[in-house]
Amino acid sequence: MPVPFKHWGTLFSQTFPPKSKFSVDQIPDLSGRVFIVTGGNAGVGYETTKALLEHNGKVYMASRDKTRVQTAVASLKEATGKEAIFLELDLSSLESVRKAAQEFLSKEKELHVLFNNAGVMMPPIDRLTTEGYDLQFGTNVLGHYYFTELLIPALLAGKETSPDGHARVITTSSSGSYMGPLLWDTFTDGPVRRKTSPDNLYFSSKLGNAIVARQVAQRYGDKGIISISCNPGNLKSDLQRYMSPFGRWILYTFILYPASNGALTQLWGGLMPETIQHNGQFLIPWARVGRTVDAAYDAEVGDRLWNWLQEQVTKFEQTSKQA
């Protein structure tokens, strides 16, 4: 799907952003604060976890592959002297999402910041979630929505001991949010989805991330929860694993930045006092306030997507009780 002309300038400025005015050295001491980073074992998630550990945060690395997590935990301990905690989470399975939330809540009463960072990009079209949703929308949007909702009690408790009186949810969207509409008929498998390219399904999911993040801000903001989405930038990470070798070469040679750059924007949104005033907004590289497409701010679109997500979770929970 071609990029709409009106977004060309915006995307160019985010592809080649100015030098960041924020660095990890500005992060305050995080002693006593609890964090979850989904997909924290690689890429931007790894760099985010590293920065949190370096500043004395207690970090749960929520990922599905225990072997890869163990490798990441060992690497982080060597680099920081601190140890991240493995939380088994497969966002493509609502049952796994529920179990992960239950496990966390059995160990912690408070959560100060949830980094909804994990994602899948452009897998083969036949890949679906456990419940039969499009793998990208089911993982990137539905899984994170359910995980966030289950953790709201811990976030509400976390705001009480947070230095600024707020808990935060930082959701990783991308520049893909500018590249296409929300494709309602592709959330579940069917003829329309099968005729849709994996890249357009990805763009739809990233717009979905921005929409849901704004809905969380509107629904929980008066309770002390800050919710922000962000484009972390064009980065070298595992997300490109489904691309062709030539496509990866082009990106790595001319466009992509180190994953540590990508962590800057979500760390700024999740930790710094000035970003409290940006509840419901969209951050752009590197650590700046921007704006995504109008659909992300459309109340009717937001309500419709939120209601659809609630319906899917309700259906899952009812089915689970009957099993």
ROZA-325984 format. One line per field, with one value per residue: residue number from 1; residue in one letter; x, y, z of N, C-alpha, C in turn. Coordinates in steps of 0.05 Angstrom, whole numbers. Example, Ala and Ser with C-alpha at 12.3 -4.5 7.8 and 13.67 -1.06 7.14 Angstrom:
% ROZA-325984
k = (1  2) .
r = (a  s) .
n.X = (264  257) .
n.Y = (-114  -45) .
n.Z = (156  142) .
ca.X = (246  273) .
ca.Y = (-90  -21) .
ca.Z = (156  143) .
c.X = (264  258) .
c.Y = (-66  1) .
c.Z = (156  157) .
END
This chain:
% ROZA-325984
k = (1  2  3  4  5  6  7  8  9  10  11  12  13  14  15  16  17  18  19  20  21  22  23  24  25  26  27  28  29  30  31  32  33  34  35  36  37  38  39  40  41  42  43  44  45  46  47  48  49  50  51  52  53  54  55  56  57  58  59  60  61  62  63  64  65  66  67  68  69  70  71  72  73  74  75  76  77  78  79  80  81  82  83  84  85  86  87  88  89  90  91  92  93  94  95  96  97  98  99  100  101  102  103  104  105  106  107  108  109  110  111  112  113  114  115  116  117  118  119  120  121  122  123  124  125  126  127  128  129  130  131  132  133  134  135  136  137  138  139  140  141  142  143  144  145  146  147  148  149  150  151  152  153  154  155  156  157  158  159  160  161  162  163  164  165  166  167  168  169  170  171  172  173  174  175  176  177  178  179  180  181  182  183  184  185  186  187  188  189  190  191  192  193  194  195  196  197  198  199  200  201  202  203  204  205  206  207  208  209  210  211  212  213  214  215  216  217  218  219  220  221  222  223  224  225  226  227  228  229  230  231  232  233  234  235  236  237  238  239  240  241  242  243  244  245  246  247  248  249  250  251  252  253  254  255  256  257  258  259  260  261  262  263  264  265  266  267  268  269  270  271  272  273  274  275  276  277  278  279  280  281  282  283  284  285  286  287  288  289  290  291  292  293  294  295  296  297  298  299  300  301  302  303  304  305  306  307  308  309  310  311  312  313  314  315  316  317  318  319  320  321  322  323) .
r = (m  p  v  p  f  k  h  w  g  t  l  f  s  q  t  f  p  p  k  s  k  f  s  v  d  q  i  p  d  l  s  g  r  v  f  i  v  t  g  g  n  a  g  v  g  y  e  t  t  k  a  l  l  e  h  n  g  k  v  y  m  a  s  r  d  k  t  r  v  q  t  a  v  a  s  l  k  e  a  t  g  k  e  a  i  f  l  e  l  d  l  s  s  l  e  s  v  r  k  a  a  q  e  f  l  s  k  e  k  e  l  h  v  l  f  n  n  a  g  v  m  m  p  p  i  d  r  l  t  t  e  g  y  d  l  q  f  g  t  n  v  l  g  h  y  y  f  t  e  l  l  i  p  a  l  l  a  g  k  e  t  s  p  d  g  h  a  r  v  i  t  t  s  s  s  g  s  y  m  g  p  l  l  w  d  t  f  t  d  g  p  v  r  r  k  t  s  p  d  n  l  y  f  s  s  k  l  g  n  a  i  v  a  r  q  v  a  q  r  y  g  d  k  g  i  i  s  i  s  c  n  p  g  n  l  k  s  d  l  q  r  y  m  s  p  f  g  r  w  i  l  y  t  f  i  l  y  p  a  s  n  g  a  l  t  q  l  w  g  g  l  m  p  e  t  i  q  h  n  g  q  f  l  i  p  w  a  r  v  g  r  t  v  d  a  a  y  d  a  e  v  g  d  r  l  w  n  w  l  q  e  q  v  t  k  f  e  q  t  s  k  q  a) .
n.X = (17  15  47  7  7  6  32  85  126  125  139  190  217  216  244  294  312  326  383  377  353  348  376  397  425  398  357  322  338  312  298  258  216  173  173  148  169  148  170  223  272  302  326  295  267  304  344  314  302  354  369  332  348  399  389  369  317  265  255  211  217  178  167  164  200  238  291  318  307  336  388  389  380  427  465  449  458  513  526  502  501  455  394  345  276  245  183  137  106  64  40  7  -29  -86  -96  -44  -32  -67  -48  3  -7  -33  8  45  15  11  59  72  45  44  52  91  106  85  112  90  118  131  125  103  123  101  95  88  26  -6  -2  -31  -62  -69  -124  -145  -141  -115  -45  -12  -47  -72  -30  -1  -40  -91  -71  -38  -75  -109  -72  -57  -107  -115  -76  -88  -106  -56  -28  -58  -48  7  12  5  52  88  136  114  60  33  19  44  30  64  62  87  82  89  122  90  38  21  11  -34  -105  -146  -158  -213  -238  -200  -183  -196  -188  -202  -231  -221  -178  -140  -128  -101  -40  17  46  9  -26  6  13  -39  -44  -7  -30  -74  -50  -37  -88  -113  -79  -91  -144  -138  -114  -157  -196  -174  -144  -163  -157  -105  -70  -24  -23  12  30  81  126  182  223  263  293  346  329  298  250  253  259  226  231  258  326  350  317  326  380  379  351  384  431  419  377  363  372  412  385  387  377  323  301  302  257  212  230  235  181  161  186  203  188  165  134  85  46  31  -9  -43  -21  23  88  150  211  272  250  209  148  95  48  2  -40  -106  -146  -131  -146  -199  -260  -304  -282  -245  -279  -306  -265  -246  -292  -297  -250  -261  -305  -281  -247  -285  -313  -273  -262  -311  -315  -272  -289  -329  -302) .
n.Y = (-24  42  100  151  215  261  246  240  278  277  224  223  258  230  185  203  230  288  295  265  299  275  228  163  173  212  188  179  152  87  55  11  11  -23  -58  -81  -108  -126  -173  -166  -190  -180  -134  -70  -78  -105  -66  -28  -55  -61  -8  4  -33  -14  31  13  -9  -58  -110  -145  -190  -202  -253  -305  -346  -385  -402  -363  -320  -333  -329  -274  -253  -269  -241  -188  -186  -190  -142  -103  -118  -130  -170  -189  -212  -270  -274  -315  -306  -310  -273  -286  -321  -322  -349  -357  -303  -291  -326  -306  -255  -270  -297  -255  -221  -253  -248  -194  -134  -84  -47  -4  15  -8  -33  -42  -72  -115  -148  -172  -176  -177  -235  -300  -308  -349  -354  -355  -334  -371  -372  -362  -312  -261  -264  -219  -176  -201  -212  -163  -125  -145  -183  -150  -112  -144  -162  -113  -97  -137  -124  -76  -69  -74  -32  11  7  16  69  95  93  114  164  209  202  174  116  82  64  45  40  7  30  45  74  52  62  105  88  63  45  22  -45  -74  -121  -159  -178  -227  -293  -304  -296  -242  -226  -263  -245  -200  -165  -183  -138  -96  -116  -112  -56  -41  -64  -34  17  3  -5  49  71  41  53  107  102  76  117  154  126  112  154  192  163  161  137  139  136  124  122  103  116  81  89  73  13  -34  -98  -160  -158  -155  -206  -236  -213  -207  -225  -186  -142  -134  -120  -71  -40  -44  -21  32  56  38  45  34  -10  12  66  66  53  100  134  108  100  153  169  134  145  198  260  303  281  267  303  290  251  201  215  213  192  208  192  225  215  255  295  278  267  220  189  215  179  154  189  192  188  154  113  94  77  36  -1  -13  -36  -81  -110  -119  -154  -198  -216  -227  -268  -307  -315  -335  -382  -409  -419  -456  -499) .
n.Z = (0  -20  11  35  3  35  81  69  81  137  149  126  160  207  193  187  237  281  324  388  446  493  537  562  608  635  662  722  788  797  839  877  841  795  734  671  611  550  503  517  510  464  414  414  461  493  499  526  573  592  604  645  685  694  722  769  769  779  737  697  646  596  555  504  492  528  527  496  528  575  555  544  595  621  591  602  657  660  635  667  720  745  749  705  708  687  654  630  569  515  467  426  444  480  527  547  556  597  637  645  665  713  739  747  780  824  846  851  877  856  796  760  709  647  591  530  486  452  387  323  255  189  178  145  108  125  179  242  305  367  377  327  303  259  257  265  281  324  359  364  378  401  440  471  489  522  560  584  606  644  679  702  757  785  762  780  834  832  819  866  894  860  842  816  822  784  743  685  616  561  494  438  375  307  249  211  225  196  145  125  128  184  180  184  167  168  216  236  208  138  71  56  88  70  20  30  36  76  94  94  132  176  180  193  243  272  271  300  350  365  368  409  452  460  475  524  553  554  582  631  649  686  731  743  707  657  588  530  461  413  359  352  316  257  259  273  284  307  282  227  208  174  125  57  40  8  16  71  69  42  80  126  108  92  122  174  245  305  356  407  400  389  438  465  458  480  532  549  547  585  634  646  678  649  609  628  615  565  558  523  474  416  408  375  339  359  422  421  416  373  320  297  246  233  247  293  333  330  361  351  320  358  400  373  361  413  435  402  416  470  465  441  482  522  498  495  550  567  538  559  611  602  583) .
ca.X = (0  32  44  -8  25  7  49  113  144  125  155  218  229  219  264  320  306  348  396  360  360  345  394  391  438  379  337  327  340  286  296  231  196  170  168  145  176  141  191  247  297  315  321  288  259  329  356  297  307  381  369  317  365  422  379  359  290  259  244  201  221  156  172  154  221  253  320  328  306  358  412  387  384  455  479  443  471  541  528  491  503  427  382  317  260  230  154  130  84  60  18  -11  -47  -100  -92  -18  -33  -80  -30  25  -17  -38  34  56  -1  16  85  75  21  46  66  95  106  83  122  78  139  134  110  111  120  100  99  72  -2  -21  3  -54  -59  -82  -153  -152  -139  -91  -23  -2  -66  -77  -6  7  -62  -109  -56  -29  -99  -118  -51  -60  -132  -112  -56  -98  -104  -28  -21  -71  -32  33  12  5  80  104  144  97  32  21  30  44  30  77  56  103  69  111  115  70  12  14  12  -58  -127  -151  -171  -231  -246  -177  -175  -199  -182  -224  -223  -210  -151  -122  -121  -87  -12  27  55  -15  -36  24  7  -65  -39  7  -50  -90  -35  -40  -116  -118  -64  -106  -167  -130  -111  -182  -212  -161  -129  -172  -150  -77  -55  -15  -19  25  41  105  142  210  243  270  313  356  318  288  226  258  266  210  236  277  353  356  303  340  405  373  344  407  452  412  354  359  389  415  362  389  364  294  292  301  231  194  240  227  153  154  201  209  165  152  116  58  28  25  -26  -58  -8  40  115  165  241  279  240  194  119  86  20  -2  -62  -130  -162  -122  -158  -228  -274  -321  -264  -234  -299  -312  -244  -246  -315  -290  -231  -275  -321  -264  -238  -308  -318  -251  -266  -335  -308  -253  -304  -344  -284) .
ca.Y = (0  66  119  175  237  280  237  237  295  267  199  229  271  209  166  216  250  302  282  266  316  258  204  146  184  230  172  180  126  72  36  7  12  -49  -55  -104  -103  -148  -176  -153  -205  -173  -108  -47  -88  -111  -40  -15  -70  -54  19  2  -47  3  51  -1  -19  -87  -113  -171  -193  -219  -264  -332  -365  -386  -405  -337  -302  -339  -317  -245  -247  -272  -219  -163  -187  -184  -114  -84  -129  -135  -193  -188  -235  -281  -278  -328  -293  -312  -255  -298  -340  -308  -365  -350  -276  -292  -339  -288  -235  -282  -302  -230  -211  -270  -240  -165  -119  -59  -44  24  21  -30  -27  -61  -69  -138  -147  -189  -160  -189  -264  -312  -302  -371  -354  -345  -338  -396  -369  -359  -284  -254  -265  -192  -161  -215  -209  -135  -109  -159  -194  -128  -101  -162  -161  -88  -97  -154  -112  -50  -67  -70  -5  30  6  27  99  105  94  127  191  230  196  161  92  88  43  55  20  11  30  49  91  38  72  125  76  51  46  -1  -64  -88  -148  -178  -184  -256  -305  -305  -289  -215  -227  -279  -229  -176  -170  -182  -111  -80  -126  -100  -28  -40  -70  -12  38  -7  1  77  75  29  68  131  94  71  143  167  110  109  178  205  146  164  121  153  117  137  104  116  105  81  94  51  1  -60  -116  -185  -153  -158  -234  -247  -199  -219  -217  -160  -121  -129  -107  -43  -26  -42  -4  60  68  29  54  14  -13  30  91  62  52  127  147  96  106  181  169  118  151  225  275  321  267  264  322  280  228  196  226  196  202  202  192  210  228  280  292  281  261  200  195  225  156  148  208  192  175  133  91  84  61  12  -20  -21  -54  -106  -123  -129  -176  -222  -226  -238  -294  -325  -322  -352  -408  -422  -429  -479  -521) .
ca.Z = (0  -21  32  27  -3  57  103  60  97  165  150  121  184  227  184  191  258  292  348  412  469  516  537  585  631  648  676  751  802  795  861  888  820  781  706  652  583  533  483  529  507  439  401  430  487  507  506  546  598  601  616  670  704  701  741  793  767  780  710  687  618  588  529  501  487  553  521  488  551  592  543  548  624  627  579  617  684  655  628  687  747  754  736  698  717  665  656  605  556  486  461  406  458  502  551  556  566  623  656  651  683  738  751  756  802  847  857  854  880  842  771  755  680  629  564  510  466  433  363  300  231  163  176  124  111  138  208  258  334  377  375  299  294  244  276  272  297  349  377  369  388  420  462  489  501  544  581  598  622  667  698  712  787  793  754  799  859  827  818  894  904  839  850  804  827  760  730  656  596  537  473  414  349  288  226  196  231  176  118  115  147  200  162  202  157  168  244  237  182  119  44  54  100  54  -3  39  39  104  103  101  158  197  183  206  272  285  275  322  375  371  375  436  472  465  490  552  565  559  600  657  655  711  753  747  689  632  565  507  440  401  337  363  295  239  276  269  304  297  267  198  202  152  100  39  45  -6  31  96  63  37  105  145  96  87  136  202  267  327  373  430  393  391  466  477  457  499  559  555  553  609  658  651  689  630  590  640  602  538  560  499  450  399  408  351  344  383  446  414  413  346  316  276  229  246  257  321  351  324  383  341  313  383  414  358  365  441  439  389  433  494  456  437  508  535  485  504  578  570  527  578  634  593  576) .
c.X = (18  26  29  11  28  24  79  133  147  143  184  232  233  239  292  317  330  359  379  371  358  365  388  404  419  358  343  330  313  283  268  209  197  161  164  152  169  162  217  273  313  309  315  280  284  342  340  301  334  381  354  334  388  414  363  329  288  243  236  203  199  159  165  176  240  283  331  327  330  384  412  392  413  472  474  456  500  545  521  496  477  414  352  303  243  200  145  104  85  36  -1  -30  -60  -97  -65  -17  -46  -62  -7  17  -22  -12  46  41  2  42  87  47  20  61  68  94  104  91  111  95  139  117  120  105  122  107  84  42  -17  -17  -20  -47  -73  -112  -162  -153  -114  -68  -13  -21  -71  -54  -2  -15  -78  -94  -48  -53  -107  -98  -54  -84  -129  -93  -65  -97  -76  -19  -33  -57  -5  34  14  33  99  111  126  67  18  35  28  43  41  75  72  86  92  103  94  42  2  7  -13  -80  -128  -168  -189  -237  -223  -168  -176  -194  -206  -214  -210  -182  -132  -113  -106  -58  -3  35  31  -28  -20  17  -20  -61  -25  -11  -67  -76  -39  -69  -122  -104  -79  -131  -161  -126  -137  -199  -200  -145  -137  -167  -120  -59  -49  -11  -10  34  65  114  171  231  247  295  322  346  309  262  229  263  250  214  257  305  360  342  316  366  401  368  369  428  445  393  355  381  392  391  363  376  334  284  289  273  212  204  233  198  146  166  204  185  150  132  89  38  20  8  -43  -45  11  68  130  195  252  269  227  164  112  56  19  -28  -87  -147  -155  -136  -189  -242  -291  -304  -253  -254  -305  -291  -243  -269  -309  -271  -244  -292  -305  -254  -261  -314  -298  -256  -290  -329  -290  -268  -320  -328  -278) .
c.Y = (25  85  143  199  256  272  234  253  286  243  204  240  251  188  177  238  265  287  286  284  300  235  188  156  203  215  174  152  113  52  35  6  -14  -44  -82  -94  -127  -149  -164  -167  -197  -145  -85  -55  -93  -85  -25  -29  -63  -28  19  -11  -29  24  39  -8  -49  -93  -142  -171  -213  -228  -293  -353  -365  -387  -378  -317  -307  -328  -287  -237  -248  -248  -192  -163  -180  -154  -95  -93  -134  -157  -187  -214  -245  -284  -290  -316  -298  -296  -265  -319  -325  -323  -359  -322  -276  -305  -321  -267  -246  -288  -277  -220  -228  -263  -211  -153  -94  -62  -14  32  -6  -21  -49  -58  -91  -135  -167  -173  -177  -218  -275  -310  -325  -372  -340  -348  -364  -395  -363  -330  -281  -251  -237  -176  -174  -212  -180  -119  -123  -170  -172  -115  -118  -161  -136  -87  -114  -142  -85  -48  -61  -42  16  30  19  57  110  108  106  155  213  224  184  134  97  62  56  34  27  8  31  69  78  48  94  113  62  51  21  -21  -83  -116  -168  -186  -215  -267  -307  -296  -262  -214  -241  -265  -204  -182  -168  -154  -94  -90  -115  -71  -24  -45  -47  12  29  -2  30  83  65  44  94  125  89  97  156  152  109  133  191  188  146  147  137  131  132  116  118  101  105  88  70  38  -27  -79  -142  -182  -158  -187  -246  -233  -214  -210  -190  -137  -114  -113  -77  -28  -22  -23  25  72  62  39  32  13  5  57  89  61  80  138  135  99  134  182  155  128  180  242  292  307  261  281  312  255  225  205  205  207  192  203  221  226  255  274  296  276  240  208  201  202  150  166  209  175  152  108  78  67  35  -9  -31  -42  -81  -122  -135  -154  -201  -234  -239  -266  -315  -334  -340  -380  -423  -433  -454  -504  -539) .
c.Z = (0  2  22  24  21  80  94  77  126  167  145  146  206  219  189  212  268  317  372  433  495  514  562  611  647  664  706  763  804  818  872  867  804  753  692  625  567  510  492  524  482  431  420  458  505  517  527  573  610  616  643  692  713  721  764  793  770  755  705  657  608  559  528  501  511  548  513  511  570  582  548  577  631  616  594  645  681  650  650  716  760  738  731  705  693  672  629  593  526  479  440  417  481  528  563  568  594  644  664  670  711  753  763  781  828  861  865  858  863  816  764  726  665  601  545  485  445  408  342  275  205  161  152  129  125  168  223  288  342  373  346  289  276  264  284  289  324  369  384  384  409  444  482  503  526  567  597  616  647  688  709  742  797  785  773  826  856  827  846  904  882  848  839  807  803  754  700  639  570  515  448  389  329  266  208  202  211  149  109  136  164  184  178  193  157  196  249  209  164  92  42  65  82  29  4  44  68  113  109  127  181  202  198  236  286  289  299  349  384  381  403  457  479  481  519  566  572  580  629  665  681  736  758  729  663  611  541  487  427  376  347  342  278  249  267  291  291  281  237  190  179  125  83  46  32  8  57  91  58  62  123  135  97  107  166  221  288  345  398  424  397  419  477  479  478  528  567  562  578  635  665  660  669  612  602  625  574  538  534  473  437  398  384  357  343  407  440  413  384  344  294  261  245  259  286  341  347  346  374  333  339  398  400  362  393  446  426  406  458  487  452  463  523  524  494  532  583  560  546  602  627  588  600) .
END
